[in-house]
Amino acid sequence: MKKARRAAVFGAVLFGVWMAAPLGANDMQRLIFDAGNNLGLWATQVELFNPPDNDQGMISYATNAFNAVVEVRNRLRPPFADLDLQSVLDRISRYPNATAGWNAGHKAVYVKQTFDLLQSRLSVLYISTTGVYSSPNCDGAFLRVGYFLGRAQMGAFAGNPAVVSGARSDLLLAIQTGLQFRQSIGCGFNVESVWSSLGIERAMALADFQALVTPVRQAAFDAVQVYSEAGPIPPSWTGDAVPPPPPPPPPPESKTLEGQWRSNATNDVIRFDRQGNVFRGTFTAIGRSTISRVGDLMGEFSLTGNNVYGGRLVLKQPDGSVSWLDGVSLRVTGDTATATAPWWNAPVSYTRVNQ
């Protein structure tokens, strides 16, 4: 447990640095990195040491992560002002009660899932023609960089080479992913030469990973936002206010079953009239049918879905007697209606008759 308490030293230093730093060109991504770094330290400390709830190191990481997320939320601008980060803050606050009696593995998963939730919240973009939509981006990449650097720090502190190796690999992958997003999206993630100069692939000891914290935070701060006017922007965007997306186009004119339809099989014409919630079809012209007559009832249907009607057909016998066939479905698409039933070998189509 002594190691778990000593681990608070480098977590507290992290938070002190960003709290003291002035706001700048990309302070949002630096705050996102800080949130990820403290979540990585916290999750890995719980996994490897299972500290008690009053452990000062763990409290430091949880508090640092909480405050970093608050700062990110406070800096969100339209169209991301309503981004739900409160759910992330609630999970951090509920940790002691939510994980009471859990083993270390389950507690670590809880913290990792809090990180996953934050990443999903930040994985959105805005473009004027679409609005806000889900997409991975440079913000999520910086969050992952922070998380896996924190995991590598704690793994090195614990003397666990397996954790260090895995975290370093994930850290390098997060950087490569961020560089790819920089090219494909145009979001800020700094340039490959900056990341290559850090020598992350050679880091092994705690001192190596500790020495990476400040330059990585600076890389986040210096990341140039290179969005084009027509390109998407992520939550960390700090430029001018964006215009709202255009209003959605009006929905297409609804095509209901009401009106006259010609059977493409028999050339009969059926008129559907609405009576309450029921659409009743009657023959208004006879094509090739030999039994049905004008005025006969063809069937009854009710709306069961988006332009889908379910109901039954009248089966008329040569002697004039009738029976009902249930389980018939009619789907209206524009000026075409397609009828299907379990006992039919093929659907029957109808074409709307314009009057």
BATORNU-42368 format. One record per residue (C-alpha): residue in one letter; x, y negated, z; chain. Coordinates in nm, 4 decimals. Each point is the difference from the previous one (the first is absolute). Example, Ala and Ser with C-alpha at 12.3 -4.5 7.8 and 13.67 -1.06 7.14 Angstrom:
<atoms>
{r->a&px->1.2300&py->0.4500&pz->0.7800&c->A} .
{r->s&px->0.1370&py->-0.3440&pz->-0.0660&c->A} .
</atoms>
This chain:
<atoms>
{r->m&px->0.0000&py->0.0000&pz->0.0000&c->A} .
{r->k&px->0.2960&py->-0.2276&pz->0.0445&c->A} .
{r->k&px->0.0563&py->-0.0047&pz->-0.3750&c->A} .
{r->a&px->-0.3611&py->-0.0925&pz->-0.0599&c->A} .
{r->r&px->0.0359&py->-0.3040&pz->0.2245&c->A} .
{r->r&px->0.3309&py->-0.1065&pz->-0.1504&c->A} .
{r->a&px->-0.1615&py->0.0119&pz->-0.3437&c->A} .
{r->a&px->-0.2027&py->-0.3064&pz->0.0974&c->A} .
{r->v&px->0.3114&py->-0.2117&pz->-0.0423&c->A} .
{r->f&px->0.0141&py->0.0041&pz->-0.3761&c->A} .
{r->g&px->-0.3790&py->-0.0219&pz->-0.0365&c->A} .
{r->a&px->-0.0171&py->-0.3123&pz->0.2127&c->A} .
{r->v&px->0.2838&py->-0.1606&pz->-0.1934&c->A} .
{r->l&px->-0.1877&py->0.0574&pz->-0.3242&c->A} .
{r->f&px->-0.3037&py->-0.1819&pz->0.1225&c->A} .
{r->g&px->0.2011&py->-0.2846&pz->0.1465&c->A} .
{r->v&px->0.1642&py->-0.0643&pz->-0.3348&c->A} .
{r->w&px->-0.3165&py->-0.0395&pz->-0.1984&c->A} .
{r->m&px->-0.1765&py->-0.2022&pz->0.2668&c->A} .
{r->a&px->0.2855&py->-0.2477&pz->-0.0002&c->A} .
{r->a&px->0.0312&py->-0.0196&pz->-0.3789&c->A} .
{r->p&px->-0.1558&py->-0.2956&pz->-0.1806&c->A} .
{r->l&px->-0.2694&py->0.0573&pz->-0.2572&c->A} .
{r->g&px->0.1328&py->0.0346&pz->-0.3511&c->A} .
{r->a&px->-0.0571&py->0.1085&pz->-0.3542&c->A} .
{r->n&px->-0.0945&py->0.3585&pz->0.0794&c->A} .
{r->d&px->-0.0534&py->0.0094&pz->0.3711&c->A} .
{r->m&px->-0.3066&py->0.2186&pz->-0.0516&c->A} .
{r->q&px->0.2032&py->0.2904&pz->-0.1354&c->A} .
{r->r&px->0.2517&py->-0.0380&pz->0.2803&c->A} .
{r->l&px->-0.2845&py->0.0252&pz->0.2507&c->A} .
{r->i&px->-0.1304&py->0.3075&pz->-0.1831&c->A} .
{r->f&px->0.3487&py->0.1513&pz->0.0237&c->A} .
{r->d&px->0.0076&py->-0.0774&pz->0.3746&c->A} .
{r->a&px->-0.3366&py->0.1691&pz->0.0527&c->A} .
{r->g&px->0.1184&py->0.3104&pz->-0.1841&c->A} .
{r->n&px->0.3349&py->0.0079&pz->0.1816&c->A} .
{r->n&px->-0.1581&py->-0.0099&pz->0.3440&c->A} .
{r->l&px->-0.2595&py->0.2592&pz->-0.0958&c->A} .
{r->g&px->0.2818&py->0.2262&pz->-0.1224&c->A} .
{r->l&px->0.1973&py->-0.0476&pz->0.3224&c->A} .
{r->w&px->-0.3125&py->0.0616&pz->0.2070&c->A} .
{r->a&px->-0.1208&py->0.3122&pz->-0.1840&c->A} .
{r->t&px->0.3432&py->0.1606&pz->0.0011&c->A} .
{r->q&px->0.0656&py->-0.0843&pz->0.3651&c->A} .
{r->v&px->-0.3280&py->0.1695&pz->0.0938&c->A} .
{r->e&px->0.0822&py->0.3010&pz->-0.2181&c->A} .
{r->l&px->0.3530&py->0.0513&pz->0.1368&c->A} .
{r->f&px->-0.0304&py->-0.1203&pz->0.3614&c->A} .
{r->n&px->-0.3712&py->0.0031&pz->0.0919&c->A} .
{r->p&px->0.0391&py->-0.2980&pz->0.2351&c->A} .
{r->p&px->-0.2657&py->-0.0841&pz->0.2598&c->A} .
{r->d&px->-0.2484&py->-0.2751&pz->-0.0776&c->A} .
{r->n&px->0.1863&py->-0.2462&pz->0.2230&c->A} .
{r->d&px->0.3320&py->0.0478&pz->-0.1821&c->A} .
{r->q&px->0.1345&py->-0.3455&pz->-0.0767&c->A} .
{r->g&px->0.1526&py->0.1052&pz->-0.3304&c->A} .
{r->m&px->-0.3278&py->0.1359&pz->-0.1329&c->A} .
{r->i&px->-0.1929&py->-0.2993&pz->0.1299&c->A} .
{r->s&px->0.2488&py->-0.2246&pz->-0.1792&c->A} .
{r->y&px->-0.0478&py->0.1750&pz->-0.3352&c->A} .
{r->a&px->-0.3791&py->0.0048&pz->0.0312&c->A} .
{r->t&px->-0.0089&py->-0.3667&pz->0.0997&c->A} .
{r->n&px->0.2385&py->-0.0995&pz->-0.2773&c->A} .
{r->a&px->-0.2042&py->0.1869&pz->-0.2599&c->A} .
{r->f&px->-0.3225&py->-0.1521&pz->0.1317&c->A} .
{r->n&px->0.1361&py->-0.3536&pz->-0.0084&c->A} .
{r->a&px->0.1476&py->0.0440&pz->-0.3474&c->A} .
{r->v&px->-0.3368&py->0.1180&pz->-0.1340&c->A} .
{r->v&px->-0.1701&py->-0.2970&pz->0.1680&c->A} .
{r->e&px->0.2445&py->-0.2362&pz->-0.1705&c->A} .
{r->v&px->-0.0636&py->0.1655&pz->-0.3357&c->A} .
{r->r&px->-0.3740&py->-0.0307&pz->0.0504&c->A} .
{r->n&px->0.0308&py->-0.3665&pz->0.0962&c->A} .
{r->r&px->0.1883&py->-0.0751&pz->-0.3222&c->A} .
{r->l&px->-0.2374&py->0.1749&pz->-0.2380&c->A} .
{r->r&px->-0.1486&py->-0.2363&pz->-0.2550&c->A} .
{r->p&px->-0.2924&py->0.0327&pz->-0.2377&c->A} .
{r->p&px->-0.0772&py->0.2316&pz->-0.1628&c->A} .
{r->f&px->0.1436&py->0.2193&pz->0.2783&c->A} .
{r->a&px->-0.1230&py->-0.1998&pz->0.2992&c->A} .
{r->d&px->-0.2573&py->0.2685&pz->0.0874&c->A} .
{r->l&px->0.2447&py->0.2910&pz->-0.0209&c->A} .
{r->d&px->-0.0796&py->0.2314&pz->0.2912&c->A} .
{r->l&px->0.3104&py->0.0097&pz->0.2181&c->A} .
{r->q&px->-0.2035&py->-0.0005&pz->0.3208&c->A} .
{r->s&px->-0.0464&py->0.3764&pz->-0.0322&c->A} .
{r->v&px->0.3800&py->0.0369&pz->0.0113&c->A} .
{r->l&px->0.0230&py->-0.2202&pz->0.3086&c->A} .
{r->d&px->-0.2778&py->0.1993&pz->0.1661&c->A} .
{r->r&px->0.1883&py->0.3274&pz->-0.0526&c->A} .
{r->i&px->0.3149&py->-0.1454&pz->0.1539&c->A} .
{r->s&px->-0.1971&py->-0.1288&pz->0.3005&c->A} .
{r->r&px->-0.1808&py->0.3309&pz->0.0513&c->A} .
{r->y&px->0.3164&py->0.2133&pz->-0.0006&c->A} .
{r->p&px->0.0251&py->0.0667&pz->0.3780&c->A} .
{r->n&px->-0.3641&py->0.1024&pz->0.0362&c->A} .
{r->a&px->-0.0363&py->0.1711&pz->-0.3373&c->A} .
{r->t&px->0.3040&py->0.2246&pz->0.0537&c->A} .
{r->a&px->-0.0395&py->0.0749&pz->0.3704&c->A} .
{r->g&px->0.0895&py->0.3639&pz->0.0629&c->A} .
{r->w&px->0.1375&py->0.0549&pz->-0.3515&c->A} .
{r->n&px->0.3338&py->0.1618&pz->-0.0735&c->A} .
{r->a&px->0.2845&py->-0.1927&pz->-0.1613&c->A} .
{r->g&px->-0.0748&py->0.1267&pz->-0.3499&c->A} .
{r->h&px->-0.3612&py->-0.1116&pz->0.0065&c->A} .
{r->k&px->0.0923&py->-0.3380&pz->0.1469&c->A} .
{r->a&px->0.2585&py->-0.0551&pz->-0.2725&c->A} .
{r->v&px->-0.2595&py->0.0863&pz->-0.2635&c->A} .
{r->y&px->-0.2311&py->-0.2633&pz->0.1488&c->A} .
{r->v&px->0.2663&py->-0.2684&pz->-0.0428&c->A} .
{r->k&px->0.0856&py->0.1257&pz->-0.3504&c->A} .
{r->q&px->-0.3676&py->-0.0194&pz->-0.0938&c->A} .
{r->t&px->-0.0058&py->-0.3584&pz->0.1264&c->A} .
{r->f&px->0.2856&py->-0.0716&pz->-0.2394&c->A} .
{r->d&px->-0.1914&py->0.1790&pz->-0.2780&c->A} .
{r->l&px->-0.3072&py->-0.2130&pz->0.0703&c->A} .
{r->l&px->0.2017&py->-0.3217&pz->-0.0202&c->A} .
{r->q&px->0.1521&py->0.1151&pz->-0.3272&c->A} .
{r->s&px->-0.3416&py->0.0751&pz->-0.1468&c->A} .
{r->r&px->-0.1257&py->-0.3449&pz->0.1057&c->A} .
{r->l&px->0.2943&py->-0.1698&pz->-0.1719&c->A} .
{r->s&px->-0.0266&py->0.2148&pz->-0.3135&c->A} .
{r->v&px->-0.2200&py->-0.2432&pz->-0.1907&c->A} .
{r->l&px->0.0546&py->-0.2454&pz->-0.2822&c->A} .
{r->y&px->-0.1973&py->-0.2902&pz->-0.1426&c->A} .
{r->i&px->-0.0410&py->-0.0970&pz->-0.3618&c->A} .
{r->s&px->-0.2372&py->-0.2672&pz->-0.1207&c->A} .
{r->t&px->-0.1800&py->0.2225&pz->-0.2480&c->A} .
{r->t&px->-0.0714&py->0.2738&pz->0.2544&c->A} .
{r->g&px->0.0238&py->-0.1367&pz->0.3518&c->A} .
{r->v&px->0.1573&py->0.2000&pz->0.2832&c->A} .
{r->y&px->0.0673&py->0.3662&pz->-0.0767&c->A} .
{r->s&px->0.1956&py->0.2852&pz->0.1593&c->A} .
{r->s&px->0.3586&py->0.0404&pz->-0.1175&c->A} .
{r->p&px->0.3417&py->0.0731&pz->0.1553&c->A} .
{r->n&px->0.2332&py->-0.3004&pz->-0.0121&c->A} .
{r->c&px->0.3158&py->-0.1599&pz->0.1377&c->A} .
{r->d&px->-0.1623&py->-0.0762&pz->0.3362&c->A} .
{r->g&px->-0.0602&py->0.3683&pz->0.0619&c->A} .
{r->a&px->0.3542&py->0.0756&pz->-0.1158&c->A} .
{r->f&px->0.1468&py->-0.2431&pz->0.2550&c->A} .
{r->l&px->-0.2196&py->0.1535&pz->0.2694&c->A} .
{r->r&px->0.1425&py->0.3430&pz->-0.0867&c->A} .
{r->v&px->0.3545&py->-0.1369&pz->-0.0056&c->A} .
{r->g&px->-0.0529&py->-0.1300&pz->0.3526&c->A} .
{r->y&px->-0.1610&py->0.3210&pz->0.1232&c->A} .
{r->f&px->0.2669&py->0.2354&pz->-0.1255&c->A} .
{r->l&px->0.2825&py->-0.2277&pz->0.1108&c->A} .
{r->g&px->-0.1533&py->0.0067&pz->0.3486&c->A} .
{r->r&px->-0.0292&py->0.3770&pz->-0.0186&c->A} .
{r->a&px->0.3653&py->0.0273&pz->-0.1043&c->A} .
{r->q&px->0.1034&py->-0.2287&pz->0.2877&c->A} .
{r->m&px->-0.1828&py->0.2083&pz->0.2578&c->A} .
{r->g&px->0.1148&py->0.3278&pz->-0.1529&c->A} .
{r->a&px->0.3609&py->-0.1191&pz->0.0145&c->A} .
{r->f&px->-0.0466&py->-0.1149&pz->0.3582&c->A} .
{r->a&px->-0.1326&py->0.3457&pz->0.0893&c->A} .
{r->g&px->0.2870&py->0.1712&pz->-0.1827&c->A} .
{r->n&px->-0.2417&py->0.1849&pz->-0.2250&c->A} .
{r->p&px->0.1644&py->0.0422&pz->-0.3428&c->A} .
{r->a&px->-0.3104&py->0.1553&pz->-0.1578&c->A} .
{r->v&px->-0.2121&py->-0.3041&pz->0.0843&c->A} .
{r->v&px->0.2766&py->-0.2352&pz->-0.1161&c->A} .
{r->s&px->0.0438&py->0.1787&pz->-0.3318&c->A} .
{r->g&px->-0.3713&py->0.0111&pz->-0.0749&c->A} .
{r->a&px->-0.0543&py->-0.3608&pz->0.1009&c->A} .
{r->r&px->0.2942&py->-0.1228&pz->-0.2073&c->A} .
{r->s&px->-0.1334&py->0.1851&pz->-0.3058&c->A} .
{r->d&px->-0.3471&py->-0.1460&pz->0.0525&c->A} .
{r->l&px->0.1528&py->-0.3445&pz->0.0481&c->A} .
{r->l&px->0.1873&py->0.0208&pz->-0.3306&c->A} .
{r->l&px->-0.3157&py->0.1263&pz->-0.1730&c->A} .
{r->a&px->-0.1995&py->-0.2933&pz->0.1410&c->A} .
{r->i&px->0.2592&py->-0.2394&pz->-0.1438&c->A} .
{r->q&px->-0.0118&py->0.1648&pz->-0.3426&c->A} .
{r->t&px->-0.3788&py->-0.0138&pz->0.0066&c->A} .
{r->g&px->0.0084&py->-0.3683&pz->0.0893&c->A} .
{r->l&px->0.2377&py->-0.0740&pz->-0.2859&c->A} .
{r->q&px->-0.2365&py->0.1819&pz->-0.2365&c->A} .
{r->f&px->-0.2913&py->-0.2108&pz->0.1262&c->A} .
{r->r&px->0.2088&py->-0.3120&pz->-0.0559&c->A} .
{r->q&px->0.0316&py->0.0956&pz->-0.3661&c->A} .
{r->s&px->-0.3543&py->0.1259&pz->-0.0578&c->A} .
{r->i&px->-0.1957&py->-0.2508&pz->0.2107&c->A} .
{r->g&px->0.2351&py->-0.2963&pz->0.0303&c->A} .
{r->c&px->-0.0243&py->-0.0152&pz->0.3802&c->A} .
{r->g&px->0.2943&py->-0.1048&pz->0.2133&c->A} .
{r->f&px->0.2396&py->0.2746&pz->0.1108&c->A} .
{r->n&px->0.3389&py->-0.1598&pz->-0.0620&c->A} .
{r->v&px->0.2367&py->0.1496&pz->-0.2584&c->A} .
{r->e&px->0.1791&py->0.3317&pz->-0.0305&c->A} .
{r->s&px->0.3466&py->-0.1512&pz->0.0463&c->A} .
{r->v&px->-0.0989&py->-0.1312&pz->0.3447&c->A} .
{r->w&px->-0.1267&py->0.3391&pz->0.1132&c->A} .
{r->s&px->0.2984&py->0.1831&pz->-0.1468&c->A} .
{r->s&px->0.2402&py->-0.2266&pz->0.1886&c->A} .
{r->l&px->-0.1384&py->0.1126&pz->0.3383&c->A} .
{r->g&px->0.1505&py->0.3497&pz->-0.0198&c->A} .
{r->i&px->-0.3080&py->0.1649&pz->0.1508&c->A} .
{r->e&px->0.0917&py->0.3382&pz->-0.1464&c->A} .
{r->r&px->0.3157&py->0.0029&pz->0.2174&c->A} .
{r->a&px->-0.1749&py->-0.0851&pz->0.3283&c->A} .
{r->m&px->0.0194&py->0.2787&pz->0.2570&c->A} .
{r->a&px->0.0547&py->-0.1358&pz->0.3505&c->A} .
{r->l&px->-0.2225&py->-0.2261&pz->0.2077&c->A} .
{r->a&px->0.2413&py->-0.2886&pz->-0.0549&c->A} .
{r->d&px->-0.0327&py->0.0459&pz->-0.3770&c->A} .
{r->f&px->-0.3769&py->-0.0263&pz->0.0080&c->A} .
{r->q&px->0.0052&py->-0.2823&pz->0.2533&c->A} .
{r->a&px->0.2264&py->-0.1951&pz->-0.2325&c->A} .
{r->l&px->-0.2580&py->0.0348&pz->-0.2793&c->A} .
{r->v&px->-0.2835&py->-0.1719&pz->0.1855&c->A} .
{r->t&px->0.1051&py->-0.3610&pz->-0.0525&c->A} .
{r->p&px->0.0951&py->0.0291&pz->-0.3712&c->A} .
{r->v&px->-0.3165&py->0.1951&pz->-0.0795&c->A} .
{r->r&px->-0.2111&py->-0.2633&pz->0.1756&c->A} .
{r->q&px->0.1845&py->-0.2637&pz->-0.2005&c->A} .
{r->a&px->-0.0642&py->0.1948&pz->-0.3195&c->A} .
{r->a&px->-0.3699&py->-0.0087&pz->0.0821&c->A} .
{r->f&px->0.0140&py->-0.3709&pz->0.0734&c->A} .
{r->d&px->0.1902&py->-0.0788&pz->-0.3214&c->A} .
{r->a&px->-0.2143&py->0.2184&pz->-0.2268&c->A} .
{r->v&px->-0.1070&py->-0.2246&pz->-0.2857&c->A} .
{r->q&px->-0.3629&py->0.0113&pz->-0.0967&c->A} .
{r->v&px->-0.0038&py->0.0248&pz->-0.3774&c->A} .
{r->y&px->-0.3715&py->0.0181&pz->-0.0712&c->A} .
{r->s&px->-0.1214&py->-0.1171&pz->-0.3386&c->A} .
{r->e&px->-0.3179&py->-0.2007&pz->-0.0305&c->A} .
{r->a&px->-0.1838&py->0.3022&pz->-0.1338&c->A} .
{r->g&px->0.1686&py->0.2528&pz->0.2282&c->A} .
{r->p&px->-0.1268&py->0.1487&pz->0.3265&c->A} .
{r->i&px->0.0941&py->-0.1319&pz->0.3436&c->A} .
{r->p&px->0.0379&py->0.1922&pz->0.3314&c->A} .
{r->p&px->-0.1076&py->-0.1060&pz->0.3515&c->A} .
{r->s&px->0.3418&py->-0.1590&pz->0.0714&c->A} .
{r->w&px->-0.0532&py->-0.2503&pz->-0.2805&c->A} .
{r->t&px->0.0566&py->-0.3567&pz->0.1224&c->A} .
{r->g&px->-0.0604&py->-0.2041&pz->-0.3149&c->A} .
{r->d&px->-0.2822&py->-0.2348&pz->-0.0807&c->A} .
{r->a&px->-0.3584&py->0.0978&pz->0.0647&c->A} .
{r->v&px->-0.1359&py->0.2242&pz->-0.2710&c->A} .
{r->p&px->-0.3302&py->-0.0513&pz->-0.1760&c->A} .
{r->p&px->-0.2707&py->0.2505&pz->0.0828&c->A} .
{r->p&px->-0.0536&py->0.2808&pz->-0.2486&c->A} .
{r->p&px->-0.2647&py->-0.0592&pz->-0.2622&c->A} .
{r->p&px->-0.3496&py->0.1153&pz->0.0910&c->A} .
{r->p&px->-0.0750&py->0.3535&pz->-0.1042&c->A} .
{r->p&px->-0.1843&py->0.0373&pz->-0.3281&c->A} .
{r->p&px->-0.3759&py->0.0371&pz->0.0313&c->A} .
{r->p&px->-0.1109&py->0.3605&pz->0.0204&c->A} .
{r->p&px->-0.1222&py->0.1468&pz->-0.3261&c->A} .
{r->e&px->-0.3696&py->-0.0129&pz->-0.0562&c->A} .
{r->s&px->-0.1577&py->0.2867&pz->0.1826&c->A} .
{r->k&px->-0.1442&py->0.2646&pz->-0.2283&c->A} .
{r->t&px->-0.2877&py->0.1812&pz->0.1665&c->A} .
{r->l&px->-0.2159&py->0.2853&pz->-0.1132&c->A} .
{r->e&px->-0.2936&py->-0.2303&pz->-0.0686&c->A} .
{r->g&px->-0.0986&py->-0.0355&pz->-0.3637&c->A} .
{r->q&px->-0.0266&py->0.2278&pz->-0.3009&c->A} .
{r->w&px->0.2465&py->0.2756&pz->-0.0884&c->A} .
{r->r&px->0.0246&py->0.2233&pz->-0.3075&c->A} .
{r->s&px->0.1078&py->0.3612&pz->0.0461&c->A} .
{r->n&px->0.2959&py->0.0813&pz->-0.2217&c->A} .
{r->a&px->-0.1110&py->0.3633&pz->0.0057&c->A} .
{r->t&px->-0.3690&py->-0.0282&pz->-0.0982&c->A} .
{r->n&px->-0.0380&py->-0.3638&pz->-0.1108&c->A} .
{r->d&px->-0.2820&py->-0.0403&pz->0.2520&c->A} .
{r->v&px->-0.0340&py->-0.3420&pz->0.1642&c->A} .
{r->i&px->-0.0542&py->-0.0172&pz->0.3772&c->A} .
{r->r&px->-0.0878&py->-0.3127&pz->0.1909&c->A} .
{r->f&px->0.1096&py->-0.0285&pz->0.3656&c->A} .
{r->d&px->-0.2022&py->-0.2292&pz->0.2247&c->A} .
{r->r&px->0.0914&py->-0.0736&pz->0.3603&c->A} .
{r->q&px->-0.2629&py->0.0740&pz->0.2608&c->A} .
{r->g&px->0.1456&py->-0.0842&pz->0.3398&c->A} .
{r->n&px->0.3212&py->0.2011&pz->0.0290&c->A} .
{r->v&px->-0.1025&py->0.2477&pz->-0.2684&c->A} .
{r->f&px->0.0623&py->-0.0299&pz->-0.3744&c->A} .
{r->r&px->-0.2724&py->0.1872&pz->-0.1923&c->A} .
{r->g&px->0.0638&py->0.0939&pz->-0.3629&c->A} .
{r->t&px->-0.2806&py->0.0478&pz->-0.2512&c->A} .
{r->f&px->0.0131&py->0.0868&pz->-0.3700&c->A} .
{r->t&px->-0.0751&py->-0.2988&pz->-0.2261&c->A} .
{r->a&px->0.0962&py->0.1631&pz->-0.3304&c->A} .
{r->i&px->0.0459&py->0.3621&pz->-0.1020&c->A} .
{r->g&px->0.2830&py->0.1094&pz->-0.2227&c->A} .
{r->r&px->0.0651&py->0.3731&pz->-0.0335&c->A} .
{r->s&px->-0.1721&py->0.1198&pz->0.3151&c->A} .
{r->t&px->-0.2865&py->0.2390&pz->-0.0715&c->A} .
{r->i&px->-0.1687&py->0.0116&pz->0.3399&c->A} .
{r->s&px->0.0314&py->-0.3486&pz->0.1548&c->A} .
{r->r&px->-0.2432&py->-0.2730&pz->-0.0964&c->A} .
{r->v&px->0.0042&py->-0.3791&pz->0.0248&c->A} .
{r->g&px->-0.0922&py->-0.0981&pz->0.3551&c->A} .
{r->d&px->0.1245&py->0.3243&pz->0.1551&c->A} .
{r->l&px->0.2178&py->-0.0289&pz->0.3095&c->A} .
{r->m&px->0.3652&py->0.0834&pz->-0.0748&c->A} .
{r->g&px->0.1441&py->-0.0209&pz->0.3543&c->A} .
{r->e&px->0.0579&py->-0.1957&pz->0.3211&c->A} .
{r->f&px->0.3352&py->-0.1324&pz->0.1257&c->A} .
{r->s&px->0.1395&py->-0.2049&pz->0.2881&c->A} .
{r->l&px->0.3252&py->-0.1956&pz->0.0240&c->A} .
{r->t&px->0.2613&py->0.2096&pz->0.1852&c->A} .
{r->g&px->0.3228&py->-0.1872&pz->-0.0814&c->A} .
{r->n&px->0.1558&py->-0.2645&pz->-0.2202&c->A} .
{r->n&px->-0.2211&py->0.0324&pz->-0.3118&c->A} .
{r->v&px->-0.0598&py->0.3657&pz->0.0842&c->A} .
{r->y&px->-0.3532&py->0.1354&pz->0.0363&c->A} .
{r->g&px->-0.1116&py->0.3332&pz->0.1363&c->A} .
{r->g&px->-0.3380&py->0.1585&pz->-0.0523&c->A} .
{r->r&px->-0.2087&py->0.2577&pz->-0.1820&c->A} .
{r->l&px->-0.1402&py->0.0699&pz->-0.3453&c->A} .
{r->v&px->-0.3464&py->0.1152&pz->-0.1056&c->A} .
{r->l&px->-0.0003&py->0.3390&pz->-0.1744&c->A} .
{r->k&px->-0.3126&py->0.0225&pz->-0.2157&c->A} .
{r->q&px->-0.1248&py->0.3353&pz->-0.1219&c->A} .
{r->p&px->-0.1831&py->0.0634&pz->-0.3302&c->A} .
{r->d&px->-0.3251&py->0.0490&pz->0.1931&c->A} .
{r->g&px->0.0337&py->-0.3494&pz->0.1448&c->A} .
{r->s&px->0.1021&py->0.1072&pz->0.3515&c->A} .
{r->v&px->0.2979&py->-0.1792&pz->0.1552&c->A} .
{r->s&px->0.2673&py->0.0756&pz->0.2596&c->A} .
{r->w&px->0.2915&py->-0.1970&pz->0.1423&c->A} .
{r->l&px->0.3710&py->0.0628&pz->-0.0520&c->A} .
{r->d&px->0.2056&py->-0.1502&pz->0.2825&c->A} .
{r->g&px->0.3728&py->-0.0836&pz->0.0151&c->A} .
{r->v&px->0.0231&py->-0.2240&pz->-0.3054&c->A} .
{r->s&px->0.2478&py->-0.2898&pz->0.0032&c->A} .
{r->l&px->-0.0028&py->-0.3037&pz->-0.2309&c->A} .
{r->r&px->0.3033&py->-0.2277&pz->-0.0261&c->A} .
{r->v&px->-0.0434&py->-0.3358&pz->-0.1749&c->A} .
{r->t&px->0.3078&py->-0.1479&pz->-0.1691&c->A} .
{r->g&px->-0.0819&py->-0.3096&pz->-0.1971&c->A} .
{r->d&px->-0.2607&py->0.1003&pz->-0.2593&c->A} .
{r->t&px->0.0563&py->0.3732&pz->0.0424&c->A} .
{r->a&px->-0.1609&py->0.2311&pz->0.2543&c->A} .
{r->t&px->0.1329&py->0.3527&pz->0.0491&c->A} .
{r->a&px->-0.2137&py->0.2670&pz->0.1619&c->A} .
{r->t&px->0.1515&py->0.3107&pz->0.1591&c->A} .
{r->a&px->-0.1434&py->0.2936&pz->0.1931&c->A} .
{r->p&px->0.1581&py->0.3158&pz->0.1432&c->A} .
{r->w&px->-0.1876&py->0.2286&pz->-0.2395&c->A} .
{r->w&px->0.0838&py->-0.1945&pz->-0.3198&c->A} .
{r->n&px->0.2859&py->0.1111&pz->-0.2190&c->A} .
{r->a&px->0.0678&py->-0.3581&pz->-0.1131&c->A} .
{r->p&px->-0.1095&py->-0.3496&pz->0.1029&c->A} .
{r->v&px->-0.2802&py->-0.1812&pz->-0.1817&c->A} .
{r->s&px->0.0596&py->-0.3603&pz->-0.0992&c->A} .
{r->y&px->-0.2406&py->-0.2871&pz->-0.0548&c->A} .
{r->t&px->0.0520&py->-0.3350&pz->-0.1732&c->A} .
{r->r&px->-0.1721&py->-0.3142&pz->0.1211&c->A} .
{r->v&px->-0.2575&py->-0.1341&pz->-0.2425&c->A} .
{r->n&px->0.0320&py->-0.3777&pz->-0.0222&c->A} .
{r->q&px->-0.3332&py->-0.1725&pz->-0.0119&c->A} .
</atoms>
